Amino acid sequence: DAKTTQPPSMDCAEGRAANLPCNHSTISGNEYVYWYRQIHSQGPQYIIHGLKNNETNEMASLIITEDRKSSTLILPHATLRDTAVYYCIVRVGNAGGTSYGKLTFGQGTILTVHP
Amino acid sequence: EAQVTQNPRYLITVTGKKLTVTCSQNMNHEYMSWYRQDPGLGLRQIYYSMNVEVTDKGDVPEGYKVSRKEKRNFPLILESPSPNQTSLYFCASRPGRLGPTAYEQYFGPGTRLTVT
């Protein structure tokens, strides 16, 4: 699976958009980009995933560059409750094998939303 | 409400005293797994189960046992806990179908275990 690189921390003002970058320059054609977040010591929460098109759901938007080497998770109107560690994960969506379904979380980005 | 529940949420125990952490999901998911989270090491998979009576080791299975007798339940058993099993434990579940949604997983709230 492709390695991902995220900034260790970011700040955002409440009500503003939070843009969290992720670099995955070694991503292959059948690998998806997934985003999770973990609010302090709670269980990780799935946010969104995408392959090559931009995606949007009720929580966030995911923008993937045309070459797929990087992506940005956008929280359009950040609130204090969005303060969390955000993880970008790249996985092959359709492979089998014993690692299928296993999530590997790196260090992520600590997003702090300020009043 | 779709959810994964874990009990207990907090547990302090002594070395060698057998314990079980329960995990239950109400989404009829085939796949369930256990992770532990330690500072600087991220989440590591302990065991997983593809369906009833089908379990397999993850990356760090030593010292743990699991069972899957019912689809909704996936207990984690520590037969003889040791201090190095002090950690934050998460149970997760997802539907069993193949495809990219395999990584849309639902996590429980966590169990903080301290072994003295």
gemmi code that builds the backbone of each chain (N, CA, C; Angstrom):
import gemmi

chains = {
    "A": [
        ("ASP", (0.830, -1.197, 0.000), (0.000, 0.000, 0.000), (0.872, 1.257, 0.000)),
        ("ALA", (0.362, 2.291, -0.662), (1.126, 3.524, -0.772), (1.307, 4.181, 0.586)),
        ("LYS", (2.468, 4.793, 0.773), (2.733, 5.522, 1.994), (2.091, 6.906, 1.902)),
        ("THR", (1.619, 7.419, 3.016), (1.026, 8.754, 3.040), (1.818, 9.669, 3.943)),
        ("THR", (1.810, 10.948, 3.626), (2.480, 11.965, 4.432), (1.502, 13.070, 4.736)),
        ("GLN", (1.369, 13.383, 6.023), (0.473, 14.444, 6.461), (1.227, 15.385, 7.390)),
        ("PRO", (0.842, 16.659, 7.416), (1.473, 17.561, 8.391), (1.083, 17.118, 9.799)),
        ("PRO", (1.973, 17.270, 10.760), (1.665, 16.788, 12.105), (0.545, 17.560, 12.789)),
        ("SER", (0.405, 18.847, 12.469), (-0.637, 19.622, 13.133), (-1.081, 20.790, 12.256)),
        ("MET", (-2.319, 21.222, 12.494), (-2.888, 22.378, 11.815), (-3.865, 23.051, 12.756)),
        ("ASP", (-4.043, 24.341, 12.529), (-5.030, 25.102, 13.281), (-6.074, 25.652, 12.322)),
        ("CYS", (-7.253, 25.887, 12.850), (-8.325, 26.448, 12.036), (-9.248, 27.236, 12.954)),
        ("ALA", (-9.756, 28.357, 12.449), (-10.722, 29.141, 13.226), (-12.114, 28.542, 13.048)),
        ("GLU", (-12.868, 28.566, 14.115), (-14.235, 28.054, 14.063), (-15.033, 28.790, 12.990)),
        ("GLY", (-15.780, 28.021, 12.206), (-16.592, 28.600, 11.151), (-15.894, 28.699, 9.809)),
        ("ARG", (-14.578, 28.580, 9.829), (-13.830, 28.622, 8.582), (-13.644, 27.203, 8.037)),
        ("ALA", (-13.231, 27.141, 6.772), (-12.971, 25.838, 6.174), (-11.623, 25.309, 6.663)),
        ("ALA", (-11.597, 24.043, 6.982), (-10.340, 23.370, 7.330), (-9.928, 22.525, 6.136)),
        ("ASN", (-8.719, 22.744, 5.652), (-8.203, 22.015, 4.493), (-7.013, 21.172, 4.929)),
        ("LEU", (-7.197, 19.883, 4.968), (-6.157, 18.979, 5.458), (-5.523, 18.256, 4.275)),
        ("PRO", (-4.222, 18.473, 4.071), (-3.560, 17.848, 2.918), (-3.007, 16.464, 3.242)),
        ("CYS", (-2.859, 15.678, 2.192), (-2.236, 14.360, 2.314), (-1.466, 14.075, 1.031)),
        ("ASN", (-0.220, 13.694, 1.202), (0.600, 13.350, 0.042), (0.677, 11.834, -0.070)),
        ("HIS", (0.401, 11.319, -1.242), (0.494, 9.868, -1.495), (1.076, 9.679, -2.895)),
        ("SER", (2.293, 10.116, -3.064), (2.901, 10.189, -4.398), (3.144, 8.822, -5.029)),
        ("THR", (3.145, 7.759, -4.220), (3.396, 6.423, -4.777), (2.103, 5.633, -4.976)),
        ("ILE", (0.995, 6.291, -4.942), (-0.303, 5.608, -5.065), (-0.399, 4.909, -6.415)),
        ("SER", (-0.987, 3.732, -6.405), (-1.168, 3.011, -7.651), (-2.620, 3.145, -8.121)),
        ("GLY", (-2.850, 2.685, -9.340), (-4.126, 2.957, -9.985), (-5.339, 2.367, -9.315)),
        ("ASN", (-5.172, 1.292, -8.546), (-6.325, 0.650, -7.925), (-6.426, 0.949, -6.427)),
        ("GLU", (-5.708, 1.933, -5.976), (-5.740, 2.286, -4.554), (-6.668, 3.470, -4.307)),
        ("TYR", (-7.457, 3.334, -3.270), (-8.379, 4.363, -2.860), (-7.764, 5.184, -1.728)),
        ("VAL", (-8.251, 6.394, -1.585), (-7.845, 7.256, -0.474), (-9.005, 7.312, 0.521)),
        ("TYR", (-8.711, 6.997, 1.773), (-9.709, 7.014, 2.837), (-9.289, 8.031, 3.896)),
        ("TRP", (-10.294, 8.647, 4.479), (-10.038, 9.554, 5.589), (-10.855, 9.105, 6.801)),
        ("TYR", (-10.166, 9.085, 7.929), (-10.786, 8.827, 9.218), (-10.369, 9.949, 10.161)),
        ("ARG", (-11.110, 10.061, 11.237), (-10.669, 10.949, 12.296), (-10.887, 10.268, 13.641)),
        ("GLN", (-10.145, 10.745, 14.637), (-10.267, 10.205, 15.973), (-10.264, 11.357, 16.962)),
        ("ILE", (-11.407, 11.561, 17.545), (-11.517, 12.547, 18.613), (-10.940, 11.914, 19.867)),
        ("HIS", (-10.298, 12.696, 20.664), (-9.460, 12.224, 21.763), (-9.948, 10.942, 22.424)),
        ("SER", (-9.165, 9.848, 22.186), (-9.381, 8.544, 22.811), (-10.726, 7.898, 22.483)),
        ("GLN", (-11.470, 8.464, 21.533), (-12.681, 7.794, 21.076), (-12.333, 6.863, 19.923)),
        ("GLY", (-13.267, 6.049, 19.500), (-13.038, 5.182, 18.364), (-12.895, 5.973, 17.083)),
        ("PRO", (-12.024, 5.547, 16.188), (-11.905, 6.227, 14.893), (-13.245, 6.259, 14.171)),
        ("GLN", (-13.424, 7.307, 13.391), (-14.676, 7.516, 12.668), (-14.373, 7.679, 11.195)),
        ("TYR", (-15.011, 6.858, 10.367), (-14.861, 6.979, 8.916), (-15.453, 8.300, 8.449)),
        ("ILE", (-14.755, 8.986, 7.533), (-15.276, 10.249, 7.012), (-15.698, 10.101, 5.553)),
        ("ILE", (-14.758, 9.687, 4.703), (-15.021, 9.708, 3.268), (-13.935, 8.927, 2.556)),
        ("HIS", (-14.195, 8.490, 1.335), (-13.135, 7.901, 0.531), (-13.357, 8.240, -0.941)),
        ("GLY", (-12.298, 8.074, -1.729), (-12.395, 8.357, -3.152), (-11.297, 7.657, -3.926)),
        ("LEU", (-11.517, 7.548, -5.222), (-10.535, 6.932, -6.112), (-9.850, 7.990, -6.965)),
        ("LYS", (-10.613, 8.718, -7.747), (-10.019, 9.773, -8.562), (-10.920, 10.979, -8.722)),
        ("ASN", (-12.190, 10.798, -8.544), (-13.105, 11.934, -8.630), (-13.252, 12.583, -7.266)),
        ("ASN", (-13.599, 13.846, -7.288), (-13.881, 14.514, -6.028), (-15.151, 13.929, -5.427)),
        ("GLU", (-15.166, 13.841, -4.113), (-16.307, 13.267, -3.424), (-16.779, 14.227, -2.336)),
        ("THR", (-18.079, 14.180, -2.078), (-18.656, 15.004, -1.012), (-19.726, 14.211, -0.291)),
        ("ASN", (-19.736, 14.324, 1.012), (-20.839, 13.770, 1.795), (-21.216, 14.784, 2.870)),
        ("GLU", (-22.028, 14.359, 3.807), (-22.535, 15.299, 4.803), (-21.455, 15.771, 5.766)),
        ("MET", (-20.345, 15.074, 5.808), (-19.290, 15.453, 6.738), (-18.222, 16.325, 6.083)),
        ("ALA", (-17.846, 15.983, 4.848), (-16.673, 16.621, 4.270), (-16.652, 16.471, 2.759)),
        ("SER", (-15.661, 17.117, 2.160), (-15.359, 16.941, 0.737), (-13.944, 16.422, 0.600)),
        ("LEU", (-13.739, 15.632, -0.425), (-12.419, 15.083, -0.708), (-12.036, 15.497, -2.114)),
        ("ILE", (-10.908, 16.217, -2.214), (-10.407, 16.650, -3.502), (-9.139, 15.866, -3.799)),
        ("ILE", (-9.131, 15.129, -4.892), (-7.961, 14.343, -5.291), (-7.396, 14.981, -6.542)),
        ("THR", (-6.098, 15.241, -6.549), (-5.485, 15.865, -7.707), (-5.568, 14.948, -8.918)),
        ("GLU", (-5.421, 15.540, -10.080), (-5.590, 14.762, -11.310), (-4.571, 13.630, -11.411)),
        ("ASP", (-3.349, 13.877, -10.935), (-2.329, 12.819, -10.983), (-2.453, 11.864, -9.799)),
        ("ARG", (-3.386, 12.136, -8.890), (-3.695, 11.315, -7.722), (-2.559, 11.242, -6.712)),
        ("LYS", (-1.589, 12.084, -6.809), (-0.462, 12.014, -5.893), (-0.726, 12.748, -4.585)),
        ("SER", (-1.786, 13.482, -4.516), (-2.129, 14.144, -3.266), (-3.635, 14.372, -3.196)),
        ("SER", (-4.109, 14.636, -1.993), (-5.531, 14.903, -1.806), (-5.699, 15.889, -0.663)),
        ("THR", (-6.885, 16.462, -0.591), (-7.207, 17.400, 0.477), (-8.590, 17.078, 1.011)),
        ("LEU", (-8.658, 16.936, 2.310), (-9.949, 16.790, 2.979), (-10.402, 18.173, 3.398)),
        ("ILE", (-11.619, 18.499, 3.062), (-12.145, 19.827, 3.388), (-13.340, 19.695, 4.326)),
        ("LEU", (-13.206, 20.325, 5.499), (-14.341, 20.479, 6.402), (-14.850, 21.899, 6.169)),
        ("PRO", (-15.985, 22.078, 5.542), (-16.354, 23.403, 5.039), (-16.579, 24.462, 6.115)),
        ("HIS", (-17.107, 24.081, 7.239), (-17.360, 25.036, 8.325), (-16.965, 24.363, 9.639)),
        ("ALA", (-15.697, 24.454, 9.953), (-15.181, 23.719, 11.106), (-15.816, 24.211, 12.412)),
        ("THR", (-16.098, 23.265, 13.294), (-16.592, 23.591, 14.629), (-15.601, 23.056, 15.666)),
        ("LEU", (-15.798, 23.455, 16.894), (-14.896, 23.004, 17.953), (-14.904, 21.478, 18.055)),
        ("ARG", (-16.026, 20.864, 17.729), (-16.126, 19.408, 17.814), (-15.371, 18.687, 16.713)),
        ("ASP", (-14.864, 19.445, 15.754), (-14.032, 18.837, 14.710), (-12.573, 18.720, 15.134)),
        ("THR", (-12.234, 19.217, 16.294), (-10.873, 19.046, 16.814), (-10.615, 17.557, 17.017)),
        ("ALA", (-9.599, 17.045, 16.306), (-9.370, 15.597, 16.295), (-8.066, 15.325, 15.551)),
        ("VAL", (-7.663, 14.066, 15.557), (-6.568, 13.615, 14.703), (-7.191, 13.057, 13.427)),
        ("TYR", (-6.717, 13.529, 12.282), (-7.255, 13.116, 10.991), (-6.235, 12.234, 10.282)),
        ("TYR", (-6.707, 11.091, 9.840), (-5.839, 10.108, 9.209), (-6.196, 9.941, 7.739)),
        ("CYS", (-5.183, 9.962, 6.914), (-5.315, 9.680, 5.488), (-4.735, 8.293, 5.251)),
        ("ILE", (-5.492, 7.429, 4.630), (-5.077, 6.036, 4.448), (-5.301, 5.667, 2.998)),
        ("VAL", (-4.345, 4.958, 2.441), (-4.467, 4.484, 1.061), (-4.531, 2.965, 1.076)),
        ("ARG", (-5.557, 2.411, 0.438), (-5.719, 0.969, 0.423), (-6.251, 0.534, -0.933)),
        ("VAL", (-5.894, -0.694, -1.304), (-6.452, -1.280, -2.516), (-7.875, -1.718, -2.212)),
        ("GLY", (-8.804, -1.259, -3.009), (-10.200, -1.492, -2.682), (-10.709, -2.872, -2.988)),
        ("ASN", (-10.058, -3.583, -3.900), (-10.658, -4.846, -4.333), (-9.746, -6.052, -4.188)),
        ("ALA", (-8.659, -5.900, -3.471), (-7.758, -7.043, -3.314), (-8.279, -7.972, -2.239)),
        ("GLY", (-7.819, -9.190, -2.265), (-8.146, -10.126, -1.204), (-6.957, -10.311, -0.301)),
        ("GLY", (-6.821, -11.484, 0.254), (-5.669, -11.762, 1.092), (-5.924, -11.477, 2.546)),
        ("THR", (-4.954, -11.849, 3.365), (-5.145, -11.770, 4.805), (-5.165, -10.338, 5.310)),
        ("SER", (-4.606, -9.396, 4.552), (-4.604, -8.010, 5.031), (-5.841, -7.262, 4.590)),
        ("TYR", (-6.716, -7.927, 3.877), (-7.900, -7.261, 3.365), (-8.772, -6.787, 4.511)),
        ("GLY", (-9.137, -5.526, 4.479), (-9.986, -4.982, 5.527), (-9.226, -4.441, 6.715)),
        ("LYS", (-7.916, -4.664, 6.765), (-7.145, -4.153, 7.899), (-6.783, -2.703, 7.644)),
        ("LEU", (-7.050, -1.876, 8.612), (-6.700, -0.467, 8.524), (-5.381, -0.225, 9.241)),
        ("THR", (-4.520, 0.533, 8.631), (-3.253, 0.919, 9.255), (-3.233, 2.430, 9.373)),
        ("PHE", (-3.229, 2.892, 10.614), (-3.242, 4.334, 10.864), (-1.828, 4.805, 11.158)),
        ("GLY", (-1.414, 5.858, 10.462), (-0.133, 6.487, 10.758), (-0.291, 7.485, 11.887)),
        ("GLN", (0.482, 8.552, 11.842), (0.425, 9.547, 12.914), (-0.657, 10.587, 12.698)),
        ("GLY", (-1.074, 10.793, 11.449), (-2.168, 11.711, 11.163), (-1.827, 13.171, 11.396)),
        ("THR", (-2.844, 14.011, 11.235), (-2.739, 15.454, 11.474), (-3.644, 15.821, 12.644)),
        ("ILE", (-3.048, 16.474, 13.633), (-3.857, 16.969, 14.748), (-4.451, 18.307, 14.318)),
        ("LEU", (-5.761, 18.334, 14.133), (-6.452, 19.571, 13.786), (-7.033, 20.177, 15.058)),
        ("THR", (-6.671, 21.410, 15.309), (-7.216, 22.137, 16.449), (-8.068, 23.271, 15.908)),
        ("VAL", (-9.336, 23.275, 16.270), (-10.245, 24.346, 15.857), (-10.382, 25.316, 17.015)),
        ("HIS", (-10.064, 26.579, 16.756), (-10.095, 27.614, 17.788), (-11.371, 28.437, 17.705)),
        ("PRO", (-11.857, 28.896, 18.874), (-13.056, 29.767, 18.874), (-12.793, 31.066, 18.108)),
    ],
    "B": [
        ("GLU", (-30.204, 2.738, 16.392), (-28.979, 3.402, 15.944), (-27.904, 2.357, 15.698)),
        ("ALA", (-27.264, 2.453, 14.528), (-26.184, 1.535, 14.198), (-24.984, 1.813, 15.098)),
        ("GLN", (-24.502, 0.782, 15.754), (-23.374, 1.025, 16.635), (-22.617, -0.245, 16.983)),
        ("VAL", (-21.393, -0.013, 17.446), (-20.555, -1.059, 18.012), (-20.378, -0.706, 19.485)),
        ("THR", (-20.669, -1.650, 20.345), (-20.526, -1.397, 21.778), (-19.444, -2.287, 22.362)),
        ("GLN", (-18.769, -1.764, 23.347), (-17.708, -2.492, 24.041), (-17.942, -2.358, 25.536)),
        ("ASN", (-17.620, -3.442, 26.236), (-17.669, -3.414, 27.698), (-16.577, -4.296, 28.279)),
        ("PRO", (-15.937, -3.846, 29.371), (-16.144, -2.542, 30.000), (-15.436, -1.436, 29.229)),
        ("ARG", (-15.679, -0.213, 29.559), (-14.983, 0.904, 28.950), (-13.638, 1.146, 29.637)),
        ("TYR", (-13.558, 0.856, 30.893), (-12.320, 1.017, 31.652), (-12.158, -0.206, 32.537)),
        ("LEU", (-10.925, -0.679, 32.625), (-10.653, -1.846, 33.453), (-9.233, -1.786, 33.976)),
        ("ILE", (-9.108, -1.939, 35.269), (-7.804, -2.067, 35.914), (-7.770, -3.452, 36.521)),
        ("THR", (-6.737, -4.214, 36.179), (-6.641, -5.572, 36.678), (-5.194, -5.885, 37.048)),
        ("VAL", (-4.994, -7.094, 37.547), (-3.648, -7.511, 37.949), (-3.135, -8.579, 37.011)),
        ("THR", (-1.853, -8.700, 36.970), (-1.195, -9.694, 36.117), (-1.737, -11.079, 36.390)),
        ("GLY", (-2.085, -11.770, 35.300), (-2.505, -13.153, 35.398), (-3.983, -13.397, 35.606)),
        ("LYS", (-4.748, -12.385, 35.867), (-6.178, -12.579, 36.119), (-6.956, -12.484, 34.818)),
        ("LYS", (-7.499, -13.613, 34.408), (-8.189, -13.707, 33.125), (-9.297, -12.663, 33.006)),
        ("LEU", (-9.408, -12.086, 31.809), (-10.470, -11.121, 31.588), (-10.995, -11.230, 30.159)),
        ("THR", (-12.208, -10.743, 29.983), (-12.845, -10.713, 28.668), (-13.407, -9.328, 28.413)),
        ("VAL", (-13.113, -8.811, 27.240), (-13.701, -7.555, 26.786), (-14.735, -7.903, 25.719)),
        ("THR", (-15.950, -7.490, 25.928), (-16.996, -7.850, 24.970), (-17.132, -6.796, 23.882)),
        ("CYS", (-17.564, -7.247, 22.721), (-17.827, -6.365, 21.583), (-19.102, -6.873, 20.916)),
        ("SER", (-19.999, -5.962, 20.633), (-21.244, -6.330, 19.980), (-21.622, -5.267, 18.957)),
        ("GLN", (-22.135, -5.729, 17.798), (-22.591, -4.784, 16.777), (-24.006, -5.165, 16.335)),
        ("ASN", (-24.774, -4.150, 15.988), (-26.181, -4.369, 15.637), (-26.461, -4.116, 14.155)),
        ("MET", (-25.417, -4.239, 13.326), (-25.559, -3.929, 11.904), (-25.512, -5.174, 11.023)),
        ("ASN", (-25.508, -6.336, 11.643), (-25.455, -7.596, 10.892), (-24.188, -7.699, 10.033)),
        ("HIS", (-23.105, -7.118, 10.522), (-21.842, -7.147, 9.776), (-21.163, -8.496, 9.896)),
        ("GLU", (-20.593, -8.943, 8.765), (-19.875, -10.206, 8.785), (-18.480, -10.054, 9.404)),
        ("TYR", (-17.828, -8.962, 9.086), (-16.421, -8.781, 9.457), (-16.315, -7.991, 10.750)),
        ("MET", (-15.545, -8.545, 11.689), (-15.248, -7.829, 12.918), (-13.765, -7.969, 13.240)),
        ("SER", (-13.221, -7.005, 13.955), (-11.797, -7.073, 14.289), (-11.516, -6.331, 15.583)),
        ("TRP", (-10.360, -6.647, 16.148), (-9.872, -5.975, 17.336), (-8.556, -5.293, 17.022)),
        ("TYR", (-8.417, -4.066, 17.539), (-7.190, -3.303, 17.423), (-6.754, -2.865, 18.830)),
        ("ARG", (-5.456, -2.640, 18.960), (-4.970, -1.948, 20.136), (-4.233, -0.696, 19.691)),
        ("GLN", (-4.299, 0.332, 20.508), (-3.668, 1.597, 20.167), (-2.731, 2.009, 21.284)),
        ("ASP", (-1.495, 2.210, 20.927), (-0.467, 2.618, 21.879), (0.235, 3.859, 21.369)),
        ("PRO", (0.651, 4.737, 22.258), (1.309, 5.984, 21.838), (2.501, 5.717, 20.932)),
        ("GLY", (2.543, 6.405, 19.809), (3.663, 6.272, 18.888), (3.600, 5.049, 17.984)),
        ("LEU", (2.650, 4.148, 18.245), (2.569, 2.918, 17.440), (1.305, 2.855, 16.608)),
        ("GLY", (0.397, 3.778, 16.790), (-0.827, 3.783, 16.006), (-1.723, 2.613, 16.375)),
        ("LEU", (-2.657, 2.295, 15.491), (-3.539, 1.149, 15.699), (-2.913, -0.093, 15.095)),
        ("ARG", (-2.944, -1.177, 15.828), (-2.433, -2.440, 15.333), (-3.524, -3.496, 15.490)),
        ("GLN", (-3.703, -4.280, 14.445), (-4.764, -5.272, 14.462), (-4.342, -6.496, 15.267)),
        ("ILE", (-5.222, -6.963, 16.129), (-4.934, -8.120, 16.984), (-5.489, -9.404, 16.351)),
        ("TYR", (-6.772, -9.416, 16.127), (-7.466, -10.541, 15.496), (-8.584, -9.996, 14.630)),
        ("TYR", (-9.016, -10.800, 13.691), (-10.181, -10.436, 12.920), (-11.018, -11.684, 12.641)),
        ("SER", (-12.251, -11.447, 12.233), (-13.162, -12.538, 11.945), (-13.959, -12.191, 10.697)),
        ("MET", (-13.914, -13.090, 9.743), (-14.644, -12.869, 8.494), (-16.121, -13.245, 8.629)),
        ("ASN", (-16.433, -14.105, 9.586), (-17.825, -14.506, 9.797), (-17.870, -15.433, 11.010)),
        ("VAL", (-19.039, -15.948, 11.324), (-19.196, -16.838, 12.476), (-18.246, -18.029, 12.333)),
        ("GLU", (-17.547, -18.316, 13.419), (-16.617, -19.442, 13.503), (-15.404, -19.304, 12.580)),
        ("VAL", (-15.167, -18.135, 12.022), (-14.003, -17.893, 11.163), (-13.201, -16.740, 11.744)),
        ("THR", (-12.055, -17.073, 12.346), (-11.203, -16.035, 12.932), (-9.777, -16.236, 12.471)),
        ("ASP", (-8.996, -15.173, 12.521), (-7.597, -15.287, 12.129), (-6.785, -14.206, 12.816)),
        ("LYS", (-5.473, -14.466, 12.883), (-4.575, -13.550, 13.582), (-4.325, -12.288, 12.769)),
        ("GLY", (-4.184, -11.205, 13.504), (-3.744, -9.966, 12.897), (-2.247, -9.810, 13.083)),
        ("ASP", (-1.820, -8.601, 13.353), (-0.388, -8.328, 13.465), (0.187, -8.603, 14.848)),
        ("VAL", (-0.627, -8.494, 15.883), (-0.127, -8.644, 17.250), (-1.027, -9.567, 18.067)),
        ("PRO", (-1.147, -10.859, 17.706), (-2.106, -11.733, 18.374), (-1.622, -12.363, 19.677)),
        ("GLU", (-0.308, -12.261, 19.969), (0.234, -12.980, 21.119), (-0.410, -12.502, 22.415)),
        ("GLY", (-0.879, -13.448, 23.196), (-1.471, -13.135, 24.492), (-2.969, -12.910, 24.445)),
        ("TYR", (-3.558, -13.038, 23.274), (-4.992, -12.792, 23.112), (-5.674, -14.000, 22.484)),
        ("LYS", (-6.940, -14.134, 22.780), (-7.797, -15.111, 22.123), (-9.090, -14.418, 21.746)),
        ("VAL", (-9.767, -14.963, 20.744), (-11.078, -14.449, 20.364), (-11.993, -15.626, 20.064)),
        ("SER", (-13.273, -15.335, 19.972), (-14.224, -16.335, 19.509), (-15.338, -15.614, 18.765)),
        ("ARG", (-15.969, -16.325, 17.851), (-17.090, -15.726, 17.098), (-18.179, -16.798, 16.972)),
        ("LYS", (-18.947, -16.937, 18.014), (-20.018, -17.929, 18.028), (-21.319, -17.363, 17.478)),
        ("GLU", (-21.457, -16.063, 17.568), (-22.629, -15.389, 17.011), (-22.133, -14.258, 16.128)),
        ("LYS", (-22.946, -13.903, 15.157), (-22.524, -12.874, 14.217), (-22.315, -11.532, 14.906)),
        ("ARG", (-23.119, -11.221, 15.878), (-23.074, -9.880, 16.466), (-21.972, -9.700, 17.508)),
        ("ASN", (-21.435, -10.787, 18.045), (-20.503, -10.678, 19.162), (-19.101, -11.177, 18.808)),
        ("PHE", (-18.111, -10.486, 19.329), (-16.715, -10.855, 19.051), (-15.882, -10.509, 20.288)),
        ("PRO", (-15.917, -11.335, 21.311), (-15.189, -11.022, 22.546), (-13.687, -11.214, 22.405)),
        ("LEU", (-12.951, -10.396, 23.121), (-11.495, -10.486, 23.199), (-11.138, -11.017, 24.577)),
        ("ILE", (-10.357, -12.090, 24.596), (-10.029, -12.774, 25.846), (-8.538, -12.656, 26.116)),
        ("LEU", (-8.207, -12.238, 27.323), (-6.823, -12.227, 27.786), (-6.733, -13.275, 28.885)),
        ("GLU", (-6.141, -14.414, 28.555), (-6.107, -15.536, 29.492), (-5.219, -15.224, 30.709)),
        ("SER", (-4.109, -14.589, 30.471), (-3.183, -14.251, 31.546), (-2.566, -12.889, 31.245)),
        ("PRO", (-3.301, -11.832, 31.551), (-2.836, -10.493, 31.174), (-1.493, -10.142, 31.779)),
        ("SER", (-0.720, -9.376, 31.018), (0.564, -8.889, 31.499), (0.603, -7.374, 31.315)),
        ("PRO", (1.497, -6.694, 32.018), (1.555, -5.228, 31.932), (1.736, -4.700, 30.511)),
        ("ASN", (2.406, -5.458, 29.629), (2.589, -4.964, 28.261), (1.303, -5.017, 27.434)),
        ("GLN", (0.230, -5.498, 28.028), (-1.070, -5.460, 27.365), (-1.901, -4.265, 27.833)),
        ("THR", (-1.313, -3.442, 28.651), (-1.943, -2.167, 29.002), (-2.049, -1.345, 27.732)),
        ("SER", (-3.260, -0.972, 27.378), (-3.472, -0.312, 26.091), (-4.913, 0.157, 25.974)),
        ("LEU", (-5.185, 0.825, 24.866), (-6.548, 1.214, 24.502), (-6.993, 0.286, 23.382)),
        ("TYR", (-8.097, -0.411, 23.603), (-8.547, -1.425, 22.670), (-9.815, -0.967, 21.958)),
        ("PHE", (-9.835, -1.240, 20.645), (-11.005, -0.908, 19.838), (-11.484, -2.136, 19.077)),
        ("CYS", (-12.790, -2.279, 19.058), (-13.441, -3.277, 18.224), (-14.011, -2.558, 17.007)),
        ("ALA", (-14.012, -3.219, 15.865), (-14.537, -2.601, 14.650), (-15.322, -3.628, 13.856)),
        ("SER", (-16.247, -3.149, 13.048), (-17.005, -4.059, 12.193), (-17.299, -3.403, 10.859)),
        ("ARG", (-17.608, -4.216, 9.875), (-17.993, -3.729, 8.554), (-18.733, -4.845, 7.827)),
        ("PRO", (-19.459, -4.509, 6.781), (-20.074, -5.569, 5.970), (-18.990, -6.416, 5.319)),
        ("GLY", (-19.315, -7.651, 4.981), (-18.306, -8.554, 4.453), (-18.075, -8.452, 2.956)),
        ("ARG", (-18.884, -7.683, 2.269), (-18.747, -7.658, 0.805), (-17.405, -7.054, 0.397)),
        ("LEU", (-16.914, -7.528, -0.733), (-15.656, -7.013, -1.267), (-15.868, -5.627, -1.856)),
        ("GLY", (-14.776, -4.951, -2.092), (-14.849, -3.636, -2.710), (-14.351, -2.557, -1.778)),
        ("PRO", (-14.312, -1.325, -2.241), (-13.745, -0.229, -1.450), (-14.492, 0.046, -0.155)),
        ("THR", (-15.742, -0.348, -0.060), (-16.458, -0.107, 1.199), (-15.948, -0.999, 2.322)),
        ("ALA", (-15.053, -1.921, 2.012), (-14.449, -2.754, 3.063), (-13.680, -1.915, 4.064)),
        ("TYR", (-13.309, -0.726, 3.690), (-12.553, 0.133, 4.591), (-13.413, 1.214, 5.213)),
        ("GLU", (-14.721, 1.127, 5.024), (-15.651, 1.971, 5.779), (-16.034, 1.186, 7.018)),
        ("GLN", (-15.285, 1.383, 8.070), (-15.477, 0.549, 9.249), (-16.071, 1.361, 10.388)),
        ("TYR", (-16.811, 0.644, 11.227), (-17.430, 1.252, 12.392), (-16.646, 0.791, 13.617)),
        ("PHE", (-16.230, 1.733, 14.411), (-15.442, 1.422, 15.593), (-16.261, 1.598, 16.866)),
        ("GLY", (-15.951, 0.775, 17.839), (-16.532, 0.951, 19.157), (-15.873, 2.101, 19.895)),
        ("PRO", (-16.369, 2.417, 21.091), (-15.863, 3.578, 21.834), (-14.529, 3.353, 22.510)),
        ("GLY", (-14.076, 2.113, 22.565), (-12.778, 1.839, 23.167), (-12.876, 1.299, 24.581)),
        ("THR", (-11.893, 0.494, 24.946), (-11.745, -0.026, 26.301), (-10.328, 0.267, 26.753)),
        ("ARG", (-10.223, 1.040, 27.810), (-8.888, 1.357, 28.335), (-8.548, 0.343, 29.415)),
        ("LEU", (-7.539, -0.473, 29.126), (-7.137, -1.546, 30.029), (-5.799, -1.221, 30.667)),
        ("THR", (-5.737, -1.366, 31.958), (-4.485, -1.230, 32.703), (-4.230, -2.526, 33.446)),
        ("VAL", (-3.046, -3.105, 33.202), (-2.650, -4.335, 33.891), (-1.474, -3.996, 34.801)),
        ("THR", (-1.646, -4.243, 36.084), (-0.585, -3.895, 37.045), (0.155, -5.135, 37.520)),
    ],
}
model = gemmi.Model(1)
for chain_id, residues in chains.items():
    chain = gemmi.Chain(chain_id)
    for i, (resn, *xyz) in enumerate(residues, 1):
        res = gemmi.Residue()
        res.name, res.seqid = resn, gemmi.SeqId(i, " ")
        for name, pos in zip(("N", "CA", "C"), xyz):
            atom = gemmi.Atom()
            atom.name, atom.element = name, gemmi.Element(name[0])
            atom.pos, atom.b_iso = gemmi.Position(*pos), 0.0
            res.add_atom(atom)
        chain.add_residue(res)
    model.add_chain(chain)
structure = gemmi.Structure()
structure.add_model(model)
structure.setup_entities()
